[in-house]
Amino acid sequence: MSSAVTTNEQAGSANTTVKPSEELDKVVIRFAGDSGDGMQLTGTRFTAEAGFFGNDLRTFPDYPAEIRAPAGTLAGVSAFQVNFASTEIHTPGDTPDVLVAMNPAALKVNVTDLKEGGTLLVNTAQFGKRNLQKAGYAESPLEDGSLDAYQVHEIDITGLTTKALDDFGLPQRSVDRCKNFFALGIVFWLYSRDLNNTVEWLEKKFAKKPELAKANIKALKSGYYYGETAEMFTSRYEVRRASIEPGVYRNINGNSATAMGFVAASVKSGLKLFLGSYPITPASTILHELSRFKEYGVQTFQAEDEIAGVCSAIGASFGGALAITSTSGPGVALKGEAIGLAVITELPLVIINVQRGGPSTGLPTKTEQSDLLQAYYGRNGESPLPIVCASTPSDCFMAAYEAARIAIKYMTPVMLMTDGYLANGAEPWKIPDPDSLEEIEVIRPENPEGYQPYSRDTETLARQWPIPGMAGFEHRVGGLEKGHNDGGVSYDAENHELMCRLRAEKVARVADDLPPTEIFGEESGDVLLLGWGCTYGAIHSAAVRLQDMDKKVSQVHLRNLCPFPKDLVDIMKRFKHVIIPELNMGQLSKILRAETLIDIKSIWKLQGKPFKEAELVSRVLEIMEGKKVTPFLVETLETVELGHKNEAPAAIH
């Protein structure tokens, strides 16, 4: 991080005082408070302003699992972290430079992540005895010296907001809801952000309630000018625009990008898009997003349960639509039999799995990559299907488009893997030129003479896709095994094996469509960091750092997990160590060990949180130096029933 003293610029309105301004390359800010304090909205607005300004950015919203946990408790803490920079970045940041803590619980949950010497803004109004007790504090951390390692700014945000809105005549509850914008105003001033975009946004959001728009705008500006005039802030900071490729950009999160990817595939293929879905965290907003695209012929159906959601999509596919269903891991479990139906009927379908912490309900608002084995094997019988995964929020667009293309070309269901970290995280997205997207061709049978529903294309092994109403192409569908070519119900043993082999070979031939695998770094060396999904940012940042340390480390990140790229094994064999970091207990490692017999080393983390760059760097160095690697959890686990202690499972094998 570099710094230089500059003259501070105007922001929002005319300033009355000029304070020195320090230039920074990047800053990580975390807003944290009770689930009713509006921290997600506050972080989203700061993110939007960073995007308007031209910074590169990444975000990490962190929601509580309870819809409304008791106010002031640790379980109810909601946080939003944003990393914005004048240089290229790939993660929301390991540790925040700034923590805004709206109550004691938010402080307790998040302060250990704040870097030493970091800035801590505390809403003192909430640090009464009752709230301290709810957060588990015996005495106030503002008075016991436990925060001496940080630059602490004690601000009565609630009281100052109330004073600023004293003449608005609003109920106290409505006034209290404005305090997040007072806090946002302070941070806007501290990092030289403009107010105008947020003011316009508030006017639009509360167009039908102008008094609330005015109140929030007044709170925002009051916080801004508090930062300007308060003696506690001796300087402010600037993070200049990033140098990025020219184009039209927008901030986008993973679920929005996923939805738009399927709309693009619908337009390119000329097929109507149908989504059959049952709401489930963190996939629900895909349904919300797609419901807004009716002008593109998109049809959305909120089903009564997961099974109805996938079965309606299969019916839409039989009817000739680009059919998708969205869910998370528990929903995939319920959809399993119907997915097998799509496999055996060989109909195009995309199943979107926005993964979350499991098993069962598990950690519904946290992130994991623990459904890979489910995607591979979570159906009865031999029922393989292609698996496509996204690596960043904006990459969800292309991953969705690719999944739709494969499903249509090969007449097969496809599993699209994202997760909560990608779904809710945001980054700048350069909107692609529609002409640059690969064409998606839909081939309908034309000559009914001699038509056989399970005759296959010689290249892809895909069967034909007639739809109801096409005279002469009537045929049977259903869950019973079909006869080769004729499609009649068949219990013949040899036919069953043939059909299973053909369906498996069809999935394997998807590899013929995959481009050569990209390697970041040298073509061979000491370490290949191999990853998939949301670990991309942390792995890439770690690879860059290790390369800067003159380590022979390269990176490969997989888009297609079934089938694997044809050149993958050859690439893996060119490195002394192949290391796979995963947010599970080594699922891809298990699959690739079985497939390749290569001694893969697994770094795994299972805490509902993404990897940090520093975590990966330290463990890769341990492996390279031949040391016994340290697990992420070093505590011992006590098994009361057995009366002895077990060592915590090592996070690296």
C-alpha positions in Angstrom: 0.0 0.0 0.0 1.5 3.3 -1.1 0.7 6.7 0.3 1.2 10.4 -0.7 -0.2 13.6 0.7 -2.6 15.3 -1.8 -5.2 18.0 -1.7 -8.7 16.8 -0.8 -11.4 17.0 -3.4 -15.0 18.2 -3.2 -17.5 15.5 -2.5 -21.2 15.8 -2.2 -21.3 19.6 -1.5 -19.0 22.4 -0.7 -16.6 21.6 2.2 -15.9 24.1 5.0 -12.6 22.6 6.0 -9.6 21.2 4.1 -7.9 18.2 5.6 -4.9 16.4 4.2 -5.7 13.4 2.1 -3.7 10.2 1.9 -3.6 8.1 -1.3 -4.1 4.3 -0.9 -3.9 1.4 -3.4 -6.8 -0.5 -1.8 -9.0 -0.6 1.3 -11.1 -3.3 2.9 -14.1 -2.1 4.8 -16.5 -4.3 6.8 -19.9 -2.9 8.0 -21.3 -5.0 10.9 -24.4 -4.7 13.0 -27.6 -6.3 14.0 -29.7 -8.0 11.3 -32.1 -5.1 11.4 -29.4 -2.4 11.2 -29.2 -2.3 7.4 -25.6 -3.4 7.0 -26.2 -5.3 3.7 -27.8 -2.1 2.2 -25.0 0.1 3.6 -22.4 -2.2 2.1 -24.2 -2.4 -1.2 -24.4 1.4 -1.5 -20.7 1.8 -0.8 -20.0 -0.9 -3.4 -22.2 0.9 -5.9 -20.3 4.2 -5.3 -16.9 2.4 -5.7 -18.2 1.0 -9.0 -19.4 4.3 -10.2 -16.0 5.8 -9.3 -14.1 3.2 -11.3 -12.5 1.1 -8.6 -11.9 -2.6 -9.0 -13.9 -4.3 -6.2 -15.0 -7.5 -4.6 -17.6 -8.0 -1.9 -18.5 -10.6 0.7 -22.0 -10.3 2.3 -22.2 -12.4 5.5 -25.8 -13.0 6.6 -27.1 -14.5 9.9 -28.9 -17.8 9.5 -31.9 -16.8 11.6 -34.4 -14.6 9.7 -34.7 -12.4 12.8 -32.4 -13.5 15.7 -32.9 -11.6 19.0 -31.6 -8.1 18.7 -28.1 -7.6 20.0 -27.1 -11.3 20.0 -24.1 -12.9 18.4 -26.4 -15.0 16.2 -28.0 -11.9 14.7 -24.9 -10.2 13.5 -25.0 -9.3 9.8 -21.8 -8.1 8.0 -20.8 -6.8 4.6 -17.2 -6.6 3.5 -16.0 -4.7 0.4 -12.5 -4.5 -1.0 -12.0 -1.6 -3.4 -8.8 -0.8 -5.2 -6.9 1.2 -7.8 -5.3 -2.1 -8.9 -6.6 -5.5 -10.0 -7.9 -7.5 -7.1 -9.6 -11.0 -6.9 -10.9 -11.4 -3.3 -12.9 -9.3 -0.8 -9.7 -9.1 1.3 -8.3 -11.2 4.1 -8.6 -8.7 6.9 -10.5 -5.4 7.0 -8.7 -2.1 7.3 -11.9 -0.5 8.7 -14.6 -2.0 10.8 -17.9 -0.2 11.5 -19.5 -1.9 14.5 -23.0 -0.8 15.3 -23.3 -2.8 18.6 -21.3 -4.9 21.0 -22.2 -8.2 19.3 -21.0 -6.9 15.9 -17.8 -5.9 17.5 -17.2 -9.2 19.3 -17.9 -11.3 16.2 -15.7 -9.2 13.8 -13.0 -7.4 15.7 -10.5 -10.3 15.7 -10.4 -10.0 11.9 -9.5 -6.3 11.9 -5.9 -5.8 11.1 -3.6 -4.4 13.8 -3.7 -0.6 13.6 -7.0 -0.7 11.7 -9.7 1.9 12.0 -12.7 1.0 14.3 -15.9 3.1 14.2 -18.1 2.2 17.1 -21.7 3.2 17.7 -21.4 4.0 21.4 -25.2 4.3 21.9 -25.6 0.6 21.8 -22.9 -0.2 24.4 -25.2 -0.2 27.4 -25.1 -2.9 30.1 -27.9 -5.0 28.6 -26.3 -5.2 25.1 -22.9 -5.9 26.5 -24.3 -8.9 28.4 -26.1 -10.2 25.3 -22.7 -10.1 23.5 -21.0 -11.9 26.4 -18.9 -8.9 27.6 -18.3 -8.7 31.4 -17.3 -5.1 30.9 -17.2 -2.7 28.1 -14.3 -3.3 25.6 -14.3 0.5 25.1 -12.9 0.8 28.6 -10.9 -2.3 29.4 -7.9 -1.7 27.0 -8.7 -4.7 24.8 -9.0 -2.4 21.7 -5.7 -0.6 22.2 -4.3 -2.2 19.0 -6.7 -0.3 16.9 -7.6 3.3 16.0 -10.9 3.5 17.9 -13.4 6.3 17.1 -16.3 6.3 19.5 -19.3 7.9 17.9 -22.9 8.1 19.2 -24.3 7.3 15.7 -27.8 6.6 17.0 -27.9 9.8 19.0 -26.5 12.0 16.3 -29.0 10.6 13.8 -31.8 11.3 16.2 -30.6 14.9 16.6 -30.2 15.4 12.8 -33.8 14.3 12.2 -35.3 16.0 15.2 -37.6 18.3 13.2 -38.9 15.5 10.8 -41.6 14.3 13.1 -40.9 10.7 12.3 -41.5 7.8 14.8 -38.4 6.9 16.7 -38.3 3.5 15.0 -38.1 5.2 11.6 -35.4 7.5 12.8 -33.4 4.6 14.1 -33.5 2.9 10.7 -31.6 5.9 9.3 -28.5 5.4 11.4 -26.9 3.2 8.8 -26.9 6.1 6.4 -25.3 8.3 9.0 -22.5 5.7 9.3 -22.3 5.4 5.5 -21.9 9.2 5.3 -18.9 9.1 7.7 -17.3 6.4 5.6 -18.1 8.3 2.4 -16.3 11.3 3.7 -13.4 9.3 5.1 -12.7 7.8 1.6 -13.5 10.8 -0.5 -16.7 9.4 -2.1 -19.4 11.4 -3.8 -22.9 11.6 -2.3 -24.9 12.4 -5.3 -25.5 8.9 -6.7 -26.7 7.6 -3.3 -29.0 10.7 -2.9 -30.5 10.0 -6.3 -30.9 6.3 -5.4 -32.7 7.2 -2.2 -35.1 9.5 -4.0 -36.0 6.7 -6.4 -36.3 4.0 -3.7 -38.6 6.1 -1.5 -40.4 7.9 -4.3 -43.8 7.0 -2.8 -42.6 8.0 0.7 -40.7 11.3 0.2 -40.4 12.0 3.9 -38.3 8.8 4.3 -36.2 9.8 1.3 -35.5 13.2 2.9 -34.8 11.7 6.3 -32.2 9.2 4.9 -30.6 11.8 2.8 -30.4 14.1 5.8 -28.8 11.3 7.8 -26.3 10.6 5.0 -25.2 14.2 4.7 -25.1 14.7 8.5 -22.7 11.7 8.7 -20.6 13.1 5.9 -20.3 16.5 7.5 -19.6 15.0 10.9 -16.6 13.4 9.4 -15.6 16.7 7.8 -15.9 18.7 11.1 -15.0 16.1 13.8 -11.6 16.6 15.3 -11.1 12.9 15.7 -10.4 12.6 12.0 -7.2 14.4 11.1 -7.1 13.2 7.5 -9.1 11.4 4.8 -8.1 8.9 2.2 -8.3 8.4 -1.6 -8.3 5.2 -3.7 -7.9 6.2 -7.3 -9.7 4.7 -10.3 -8.4 1.3 -11.5 -6.9 0.9 -14.9 -9.3 -1.5 -16.6 -10.1 -2.6 -20.1 -12.5 -0.1 -21.9 -16.1 -1.2 -22.2 -19.5 -0.9 -20.6 -19.4 -2.2 -17.0 -21.9 -2.8 -14.2 -21.6 -4.3 -10.8 -23.2 -7.7 -10.6 -23.7 -10.5 -8.2 -23.6 -14.2 -9.0 -27.3 -14.9 -9.0 -28.0 -12.0 -11.3 -25.3 -13.1 -13.6 -26.6 -16.6 -13.6 -30.1 -15.4 -14.5 -28.8 -13.2 -17.4 -26.7 -16.0 -18.7 -29.8 -18.1 -19.2 -31.7 -15.3 -20.8 -28.8 -14.8 -23.2 -28.9 -18.6 -24.0 -32.6 -18.3 -24.6 -32.2 -15.5 -27.0 -29.3 -17.1 -28.9 -31.1 -20.5 -29.2 -34.5 -19.0 -30.0 -36.1 -21.1 -27.3 -38.4 -19.8 -24.6 -36.8 -20.0 -21.1 -38.7 -21.8 -18.3 -37.7 -21.9 -14.7 -39.4 -24.2 -12.3 -38.2 -23.5 -8.8 -38.9 -23.7 -5.1 -37.4 -20.9 -3.0 -34.3 -21.9 -1.0 -31.4 -19.9 0.4 -29.1 -18.9 -1.3 -30.7 -19.7 -4.7 -34.0 -17.8 -4.4 -33.0 -14.6 -6.0 -32.4 -16.4 -9.4 -36.2 -16.9 -9.4 -36.7 -13.2 -8.5 -34.3 -12.0 -11.2 -35.8 -14.2 -14.0 -39.3 -13.1 -13.1 -38.3 -9.6 -14.3 -37.5 -10.8 -17.9 -41.1 -11.5 -19.1 -40.4 -9.2 -22.2 -37.9 -11.9 -23.3 -40.5 -14.6 -23.1 -39.2 -15.9 -19.8 -41.7 -18.0 -17.8 -41.1 -18.5 -14.1 -43.0 -21.0 -11.9 -42.7 -20.9 -8.1 -43.6 -24.5 -7.3 -45.0 -25.9 -4.1 -41.9 -28.0 -3.5 -38.6 -29.0 -5.0 -40.0 -32.1 -6.7 -42.7 -30.1 -8.5 -40.1 -27.5 -9.5 -37.9 -30.0 -11.3 -40.7 -32.0 -12.8 -42.3 -28.9 -14.2 -39.0 -28.1 -15.8 -38.8 -31.5 -17.4 -42.2 -31.1 -18.8 -41.2 -27.7 -20.2 -38.2 -29.4 -21.8 -40.4 -32.1 -23.4 -42.4 -29.2 -24.7 -39.4 -27.7 -26.4 -38.3 -25.0 -23.9 -34.9 -24.2 -22.5 -35.8 -25.6 -19.1 -33.9 -24.9 -15.8 -34.5 -25.5 -12.1 -32.7 -23.7 -9.3 -32.0 -24.9 -5.8 -29.3 -25.6 -3.2 -27.9 -28.9 -1.9 -31.0 -30.0 0.1 -33.1 -29.4 -2.9 -30.8 -31.4 -5.2 -31.3 -34.3 -2.9 -35.1 -34.0 -3.3 -34.8 -33.6 -7.0 -32.7 -36.7 -7.4 -35.2 -39.1 -8.8 -36.5 -36.6 -11.3 -33.0 -35.7 -12.5 -32.6 -39.4 -13.2 -35.8 -39.2 -15.3 -34.2 -36.4 -17.3 -31.1 -38.6 -17.8 -33.0 -41.6 -19.0 -35.4 -39.6 -21.3 -32.4 -37.7 -22.5 -34.0 -34.3 -22.3 -32.0 -31.0 -22.0 -32.3 -29.5 -18.5 -30.0 -27.4 -16.3 -30.1 -28.0 -12.6 -28.6 -25.0 -10.7 -27.1 -25.8 -7.4 -26.2 -22.7 -5.4 -24.3 -24.6 -2.7 -24.4 -23.8 1.0 -23.1 -25.3 4.2 -24.5 -28.7 5.0 -25.5 -31.4 5.7 -29.3 -31.1 6.0 -30.2 -27.5 6.8 -26.6 -27.0 8.0 -25.4 -23.4 7.5 -28.0 -22.0 5.1 -26.4 -18.5 4.8 -22.8 -19.7 4.6 -20.7 -21.0 1.8 -19.3 -24.4 1.0 -18.3 -26.6 -2.0 -19.6 -29.8 -0.5 -22.0 -30.9 -3.1 -19.6 -32.1 -5.7 -19.9 -35.8 -4.8 -23.6 -35.3 -4.8 -23.5 -33.9 -8.3 -21.4 -36.9 -9.5 -23.2 -39.7 -7.7 -26.4 -38.4 -6.1 -28.8 -40.4 -8.2 -29.7 -44.1 -8.4 -28.3 -46.2 -11.2 -25.7 -45.3 -13.8 -26.8 -41.7 -14.4 -23.9 -39.5 -15.4 -24.4 -35.9 -16.4 -22.0 -33.0 -17.3 -21.0 -30.7 -14.4 -20.2 -27.0 -15.1 -19.0 -24.6 -12.4 -18.6 -20.9 -12.1 -15.5 -19.3 -10.5 -16.5 -15.6 -9.8 -19.8 -13.7 -9.5 -19.5 -12.3 -13.1 -18.3 -15.7 -14.4 -21.7 -17.1 -13.5 -23.0 -15.5 -16.7 -20.7 -17.6 -19.0 -21.0 -20.7 -16.8 -24.8 -20.6 -17.2 -24.6 -20.0 -20.9 -22.1 -22.9 -21.3 -24.4 -25.2 -19.2 -27.4 -24.4 -21.5 -25.3 -24.9 -24.7 -24.1 -28.3 -23.5 -27.6 -29.4 -22.4 -29.1 -28.5 -25.8 -26.3 -29.8 -28.0 -25.9 -33.2 -26.2 -29.6 -33.6 -25.1 -28.7 -34.2 -21.5 -29.4 -32.7 -18.1 -26.4 -30.6 -16.8 -25.5 -29.6 -13.3 -24.4 -26.0 -12.8 -22.5 -25.4 -9.6 -22.3 -22.0 -7.9 -22.4 -21.3 -4.2 -23.5 -18.7 -1.6 -20.2 -16.8 -1.8 -20.6 -16.3 -5.6 -24.4 -15.8 -5.5 -24.2 -12.9 -3.0 -20.8 -11.5 -3.8 -20.4 -8.7 -6.4 -17.7 -7.4 -8.8 -17.5 -5.2 -11.9 -18.7 -7.1 -15.0 -17.8 -6.0 -18.5 -21.0 -6.6 -20.5 -20.1 -8.9 -23.4 -20.9 -8.2 -27.0 -23.8 -10.5 -27.9 -22.2 -11.4 -31.2 -19.2 -12.8 -29.3 -21.3 -15.5 -27.6 -21.1 -18.9 -29.2 -24.1 -19.9 -31.3 -26.5 -22.4 -29.8 -28.1 -24.4 -32.5 -31.4 -26.3 -32.0 -32.0 -29.1 -34.4 -35.5 -30.4 -34.8 -36.2 -33.6 -36.9 -37.7 -32.8 -40.3 -38.4 -36.0 -42.0 -40.9 -38.3 -40.1 -40.2 -41.2 -42.5 -38.4 -43.9 -40.6 -38.2 -41.7 -37.5 -36.8 -43.4 -34.4 -36.7 -41.3 -31.2 -33.4 -42.7 -29.9 -31.4 -42.7 -33.0 -28.3 -40.6 -32.4 -26.1 -38.0 -33.9 -22.8 -39.8 -34.9 -20.7 -37.0 -33.4 -22.4 -36.1 -30.1 -24.6 -39.2 -29.6 -27.4 -36.8 -28.9 -30.9 -38.1 -29.7 -33.3 -35.9 -31.7 -35.6 -33.4 -30.0 -39.1 -33.5 -31.4 -41.8 -31.6 -29.5 -45.5 -32.2 -29.1 -47.5 -31.2 -32.1 -44.9 -32.3 -34.7 -46.9 -34.8 -36.9 -45.2 -38.1 -37.4 -42.8 -37.7 -34.5 -44.9 -39.1 -31.8 -42.9 -41.2 -29.3 -42.8 -42.5 -25.7 -41.0 -40.9 -22.8 -40.8 -42.1 -19.2 -38.7 -43.6 -16.5 -38.6 -47.1 -17.9 -35.6 -48.1 -20.0 -36.0 -47.4 -23.7 -35.1 -49.6 -26.6 -32.1 -48.5 -28.6 -33.3 -46.4 -31.6 -37.0 -47.3 -31.4 -37.6 -45.9 -27.9 -40.0 -48.6 -26.8 -40.0 -49.9 -23.3 -37.3 -52.6 -23.0 -36.3 -55.0 -20.3 -33.6 -56.6 -22.4 -30.4 -57.0 -20.5 -28.1 -56.3 -23.4 -30.1 -53.2 -24.4 -30.0 -51.8 -20.9 -26.2 -52.1 -20.8 -25.9 -50.6 -24.3 -28.1 -47.6 -23.4 -26.2 -47.0 -20.1 -22.9 -47.1 -22.1 -24.3 -44.7 -24.7 -25.5 -42.2 -22.2 -22.1 -42.3 -20.4 -20.2 -42.0 -23.7 -22.4 -39.0 -24.7 -21.3 -37.2 -21.5 -17.7 -38.2 -22.1 -17.8 -36.6 -25.6 -18.5 -33.2 -24.1 -14.7 -33.1 -23.5 -14.3 -32.9 -27.3 -15.9 -29.4 -27.1 -13.6 -28.1 -24.3 -10.8 -25.6 -25.1 -7.2 -26.3 -24.1 -6.7 -25.8 -20.4 -5.3 -22.4 -19.4 -2.3 -22.4 -17.1 -1.4 -19.3 -15.1 2.3 -19.5 -14.7 4.9 -21.9 -16.1 3.9 -25.1 -18.0 5.7 -27.2 -15.4 7.3 -26.6 -12.0 7.1 -27.4 -8.3 3.5 -26.8 -7.5 0.2 -26.8 -9.5 -2.6 -25.1 -7.6 -5.7 -26.8 -9.0 -9.1 -25.5 -8.1 -12.7 -25.1 -9.0 -15.6 -22.8 -8.2 -15.4 -19.9 -5.7 -11.8 -20.7 -4.6 -10.5 -19.0 -7.8 -9.9 -15.5 -6.2 -8.0 -16.8 -3.2 -6.0 -19.4 -5.2 -5.1 -16.8 -7.9 -4.0 -14.2 -5.4 -1.9 -16.8 -3.5 -0.3 -18.0 -6.8 0.6 -14.4 -7.7 2.1 -13.9 -4.2 4.1 -17.1 -4.4 5.4 -16.3 -7.9 6.5 -12.9 -6.5 8.5 -14.9 -4.0 10.2 -16.7 -6.9 8.4 -20.0 -6.2 7.7 -22.2 -9.2 4.0 -22.2 -8.7 1.3 -22.3 -11.4 -2.5 -22.3 -11.3 -5.3 -24.1 -13.2 -8.9 -23.5 -12.4 -11.5 -25.8 -13.9 -14.8 -24.8 -15.5 -15.8 -28.4 -16.4 -15.7 -31.1 -13.7 -17.5 -33.8 -15.7 -16.0 -34.6 -18.0 -12.6 -33.2 -17.2 -10.6 -31.5 -20.0 -8.6 -34.0 -22.0 -5.3 -32.4 -21.3 -5.7 -32.2 -17.5 -3.8 -35.4 -16.6 -0.9 -34.4 -18.8 -0.7 -31.0 -17.1 -0.9 -32.5 -13.6 2.0 -34.9 -14.3 4.4 -32.0 -15.1 4.4 -30.7 -11.5 6.1 -32.1 -8.4 3.1 -31.3 -6.2 -0.5 -31.0 -7.2 -2.5 -29.2 -4.5 -6.2 -28.8 -4.5 -7.7 -26.2 -2.1 -11.4 -26.9 -1.5 -14.2 -25.7 0.8 -15.1 -29.3 1.6 -13.2 -32.3 2.9 -11.3 -33.0 -0.3 -14.0 -34.0 -2.7 -12.4 -33.1 -6.0 -9.1 -34.5 -4.7 -10.8 -37.9 -4.1 -12.3 -38.0 -7.6 -9.0 -37.0 -9.3 -7.0 -39.4 -7.2 -9.3 -42.2 -8.3 -9.2 -41.1 -11.9 -5.5 -40.4 -12.2 -3.7 -42.2 -9.4 -1.7 -39.0 -8.9 -0.7 -38.2 -5.3 -2.8 -35.1 -4.9 -2.5 -33.0 -1.7 -5.7 -31.5 -0.4 -6.0 -28.3 1.5 -9.5 -28.0 2.8 -11.6 -25.7 5.0 -15.1 -26.3 6.3 -16.1 -23.3 8.3 -18.7 -21.6 6.1 -16.1 -19.0 5.1 -14.0 -18.6 2.0 -10.2 -19.1 2.0 -7.9 -16.3 2.8 -5.0 -15.6 0.5 -2.6 -15.8 3.5 -3.9 -19.2 4.6 -3.2 -20.7 1.2 0.3 -19.1 0.9 1.4 -20.5 4.3 0.2 -24.0 3.7 1.7 -24.2 0.2 5.0 -23.1 1.6 4.7 -25.8 4.3 4.1 -28.4 1.6 7.0 -27.2 -0.5 9.3 -27.3 2.5 8.3 -30.8 3.4 6.9 -29.7 6.8 4.0 -31.3 8.6 1.2 -29.0 7.6 -1.0 -27.3 10.1 -4.8 -27.8 10.0 -7.2 -24.9 10.1 -8.7 -26.2 13.3 -6.0 -27.0 15.9 -8.2 -27.6 18.9 -8.8 -31.2 20.1 -12.3 -32.5 19.9 -13.6 -34.2 23.1 -15.8 -37.2 22.6 -17.8 -37.4 25.8 -19.5 -40.7 25.0 -16.2 -42.5 24.5 -14.5 -40.7 27.3 -11.4 -39.8 25.4 -10.1 -37.1 23.1 -9.7 -37.3 19.4 -7.4 -35.0 17.4 -9.3 -32.6 15.1 -9.2 -33.8 11.5 -6.3 -32.5 9.6 -7.2 -30.0 7.0 -4.5 -31.2 4.6 -3.9 -34.8 3.5 
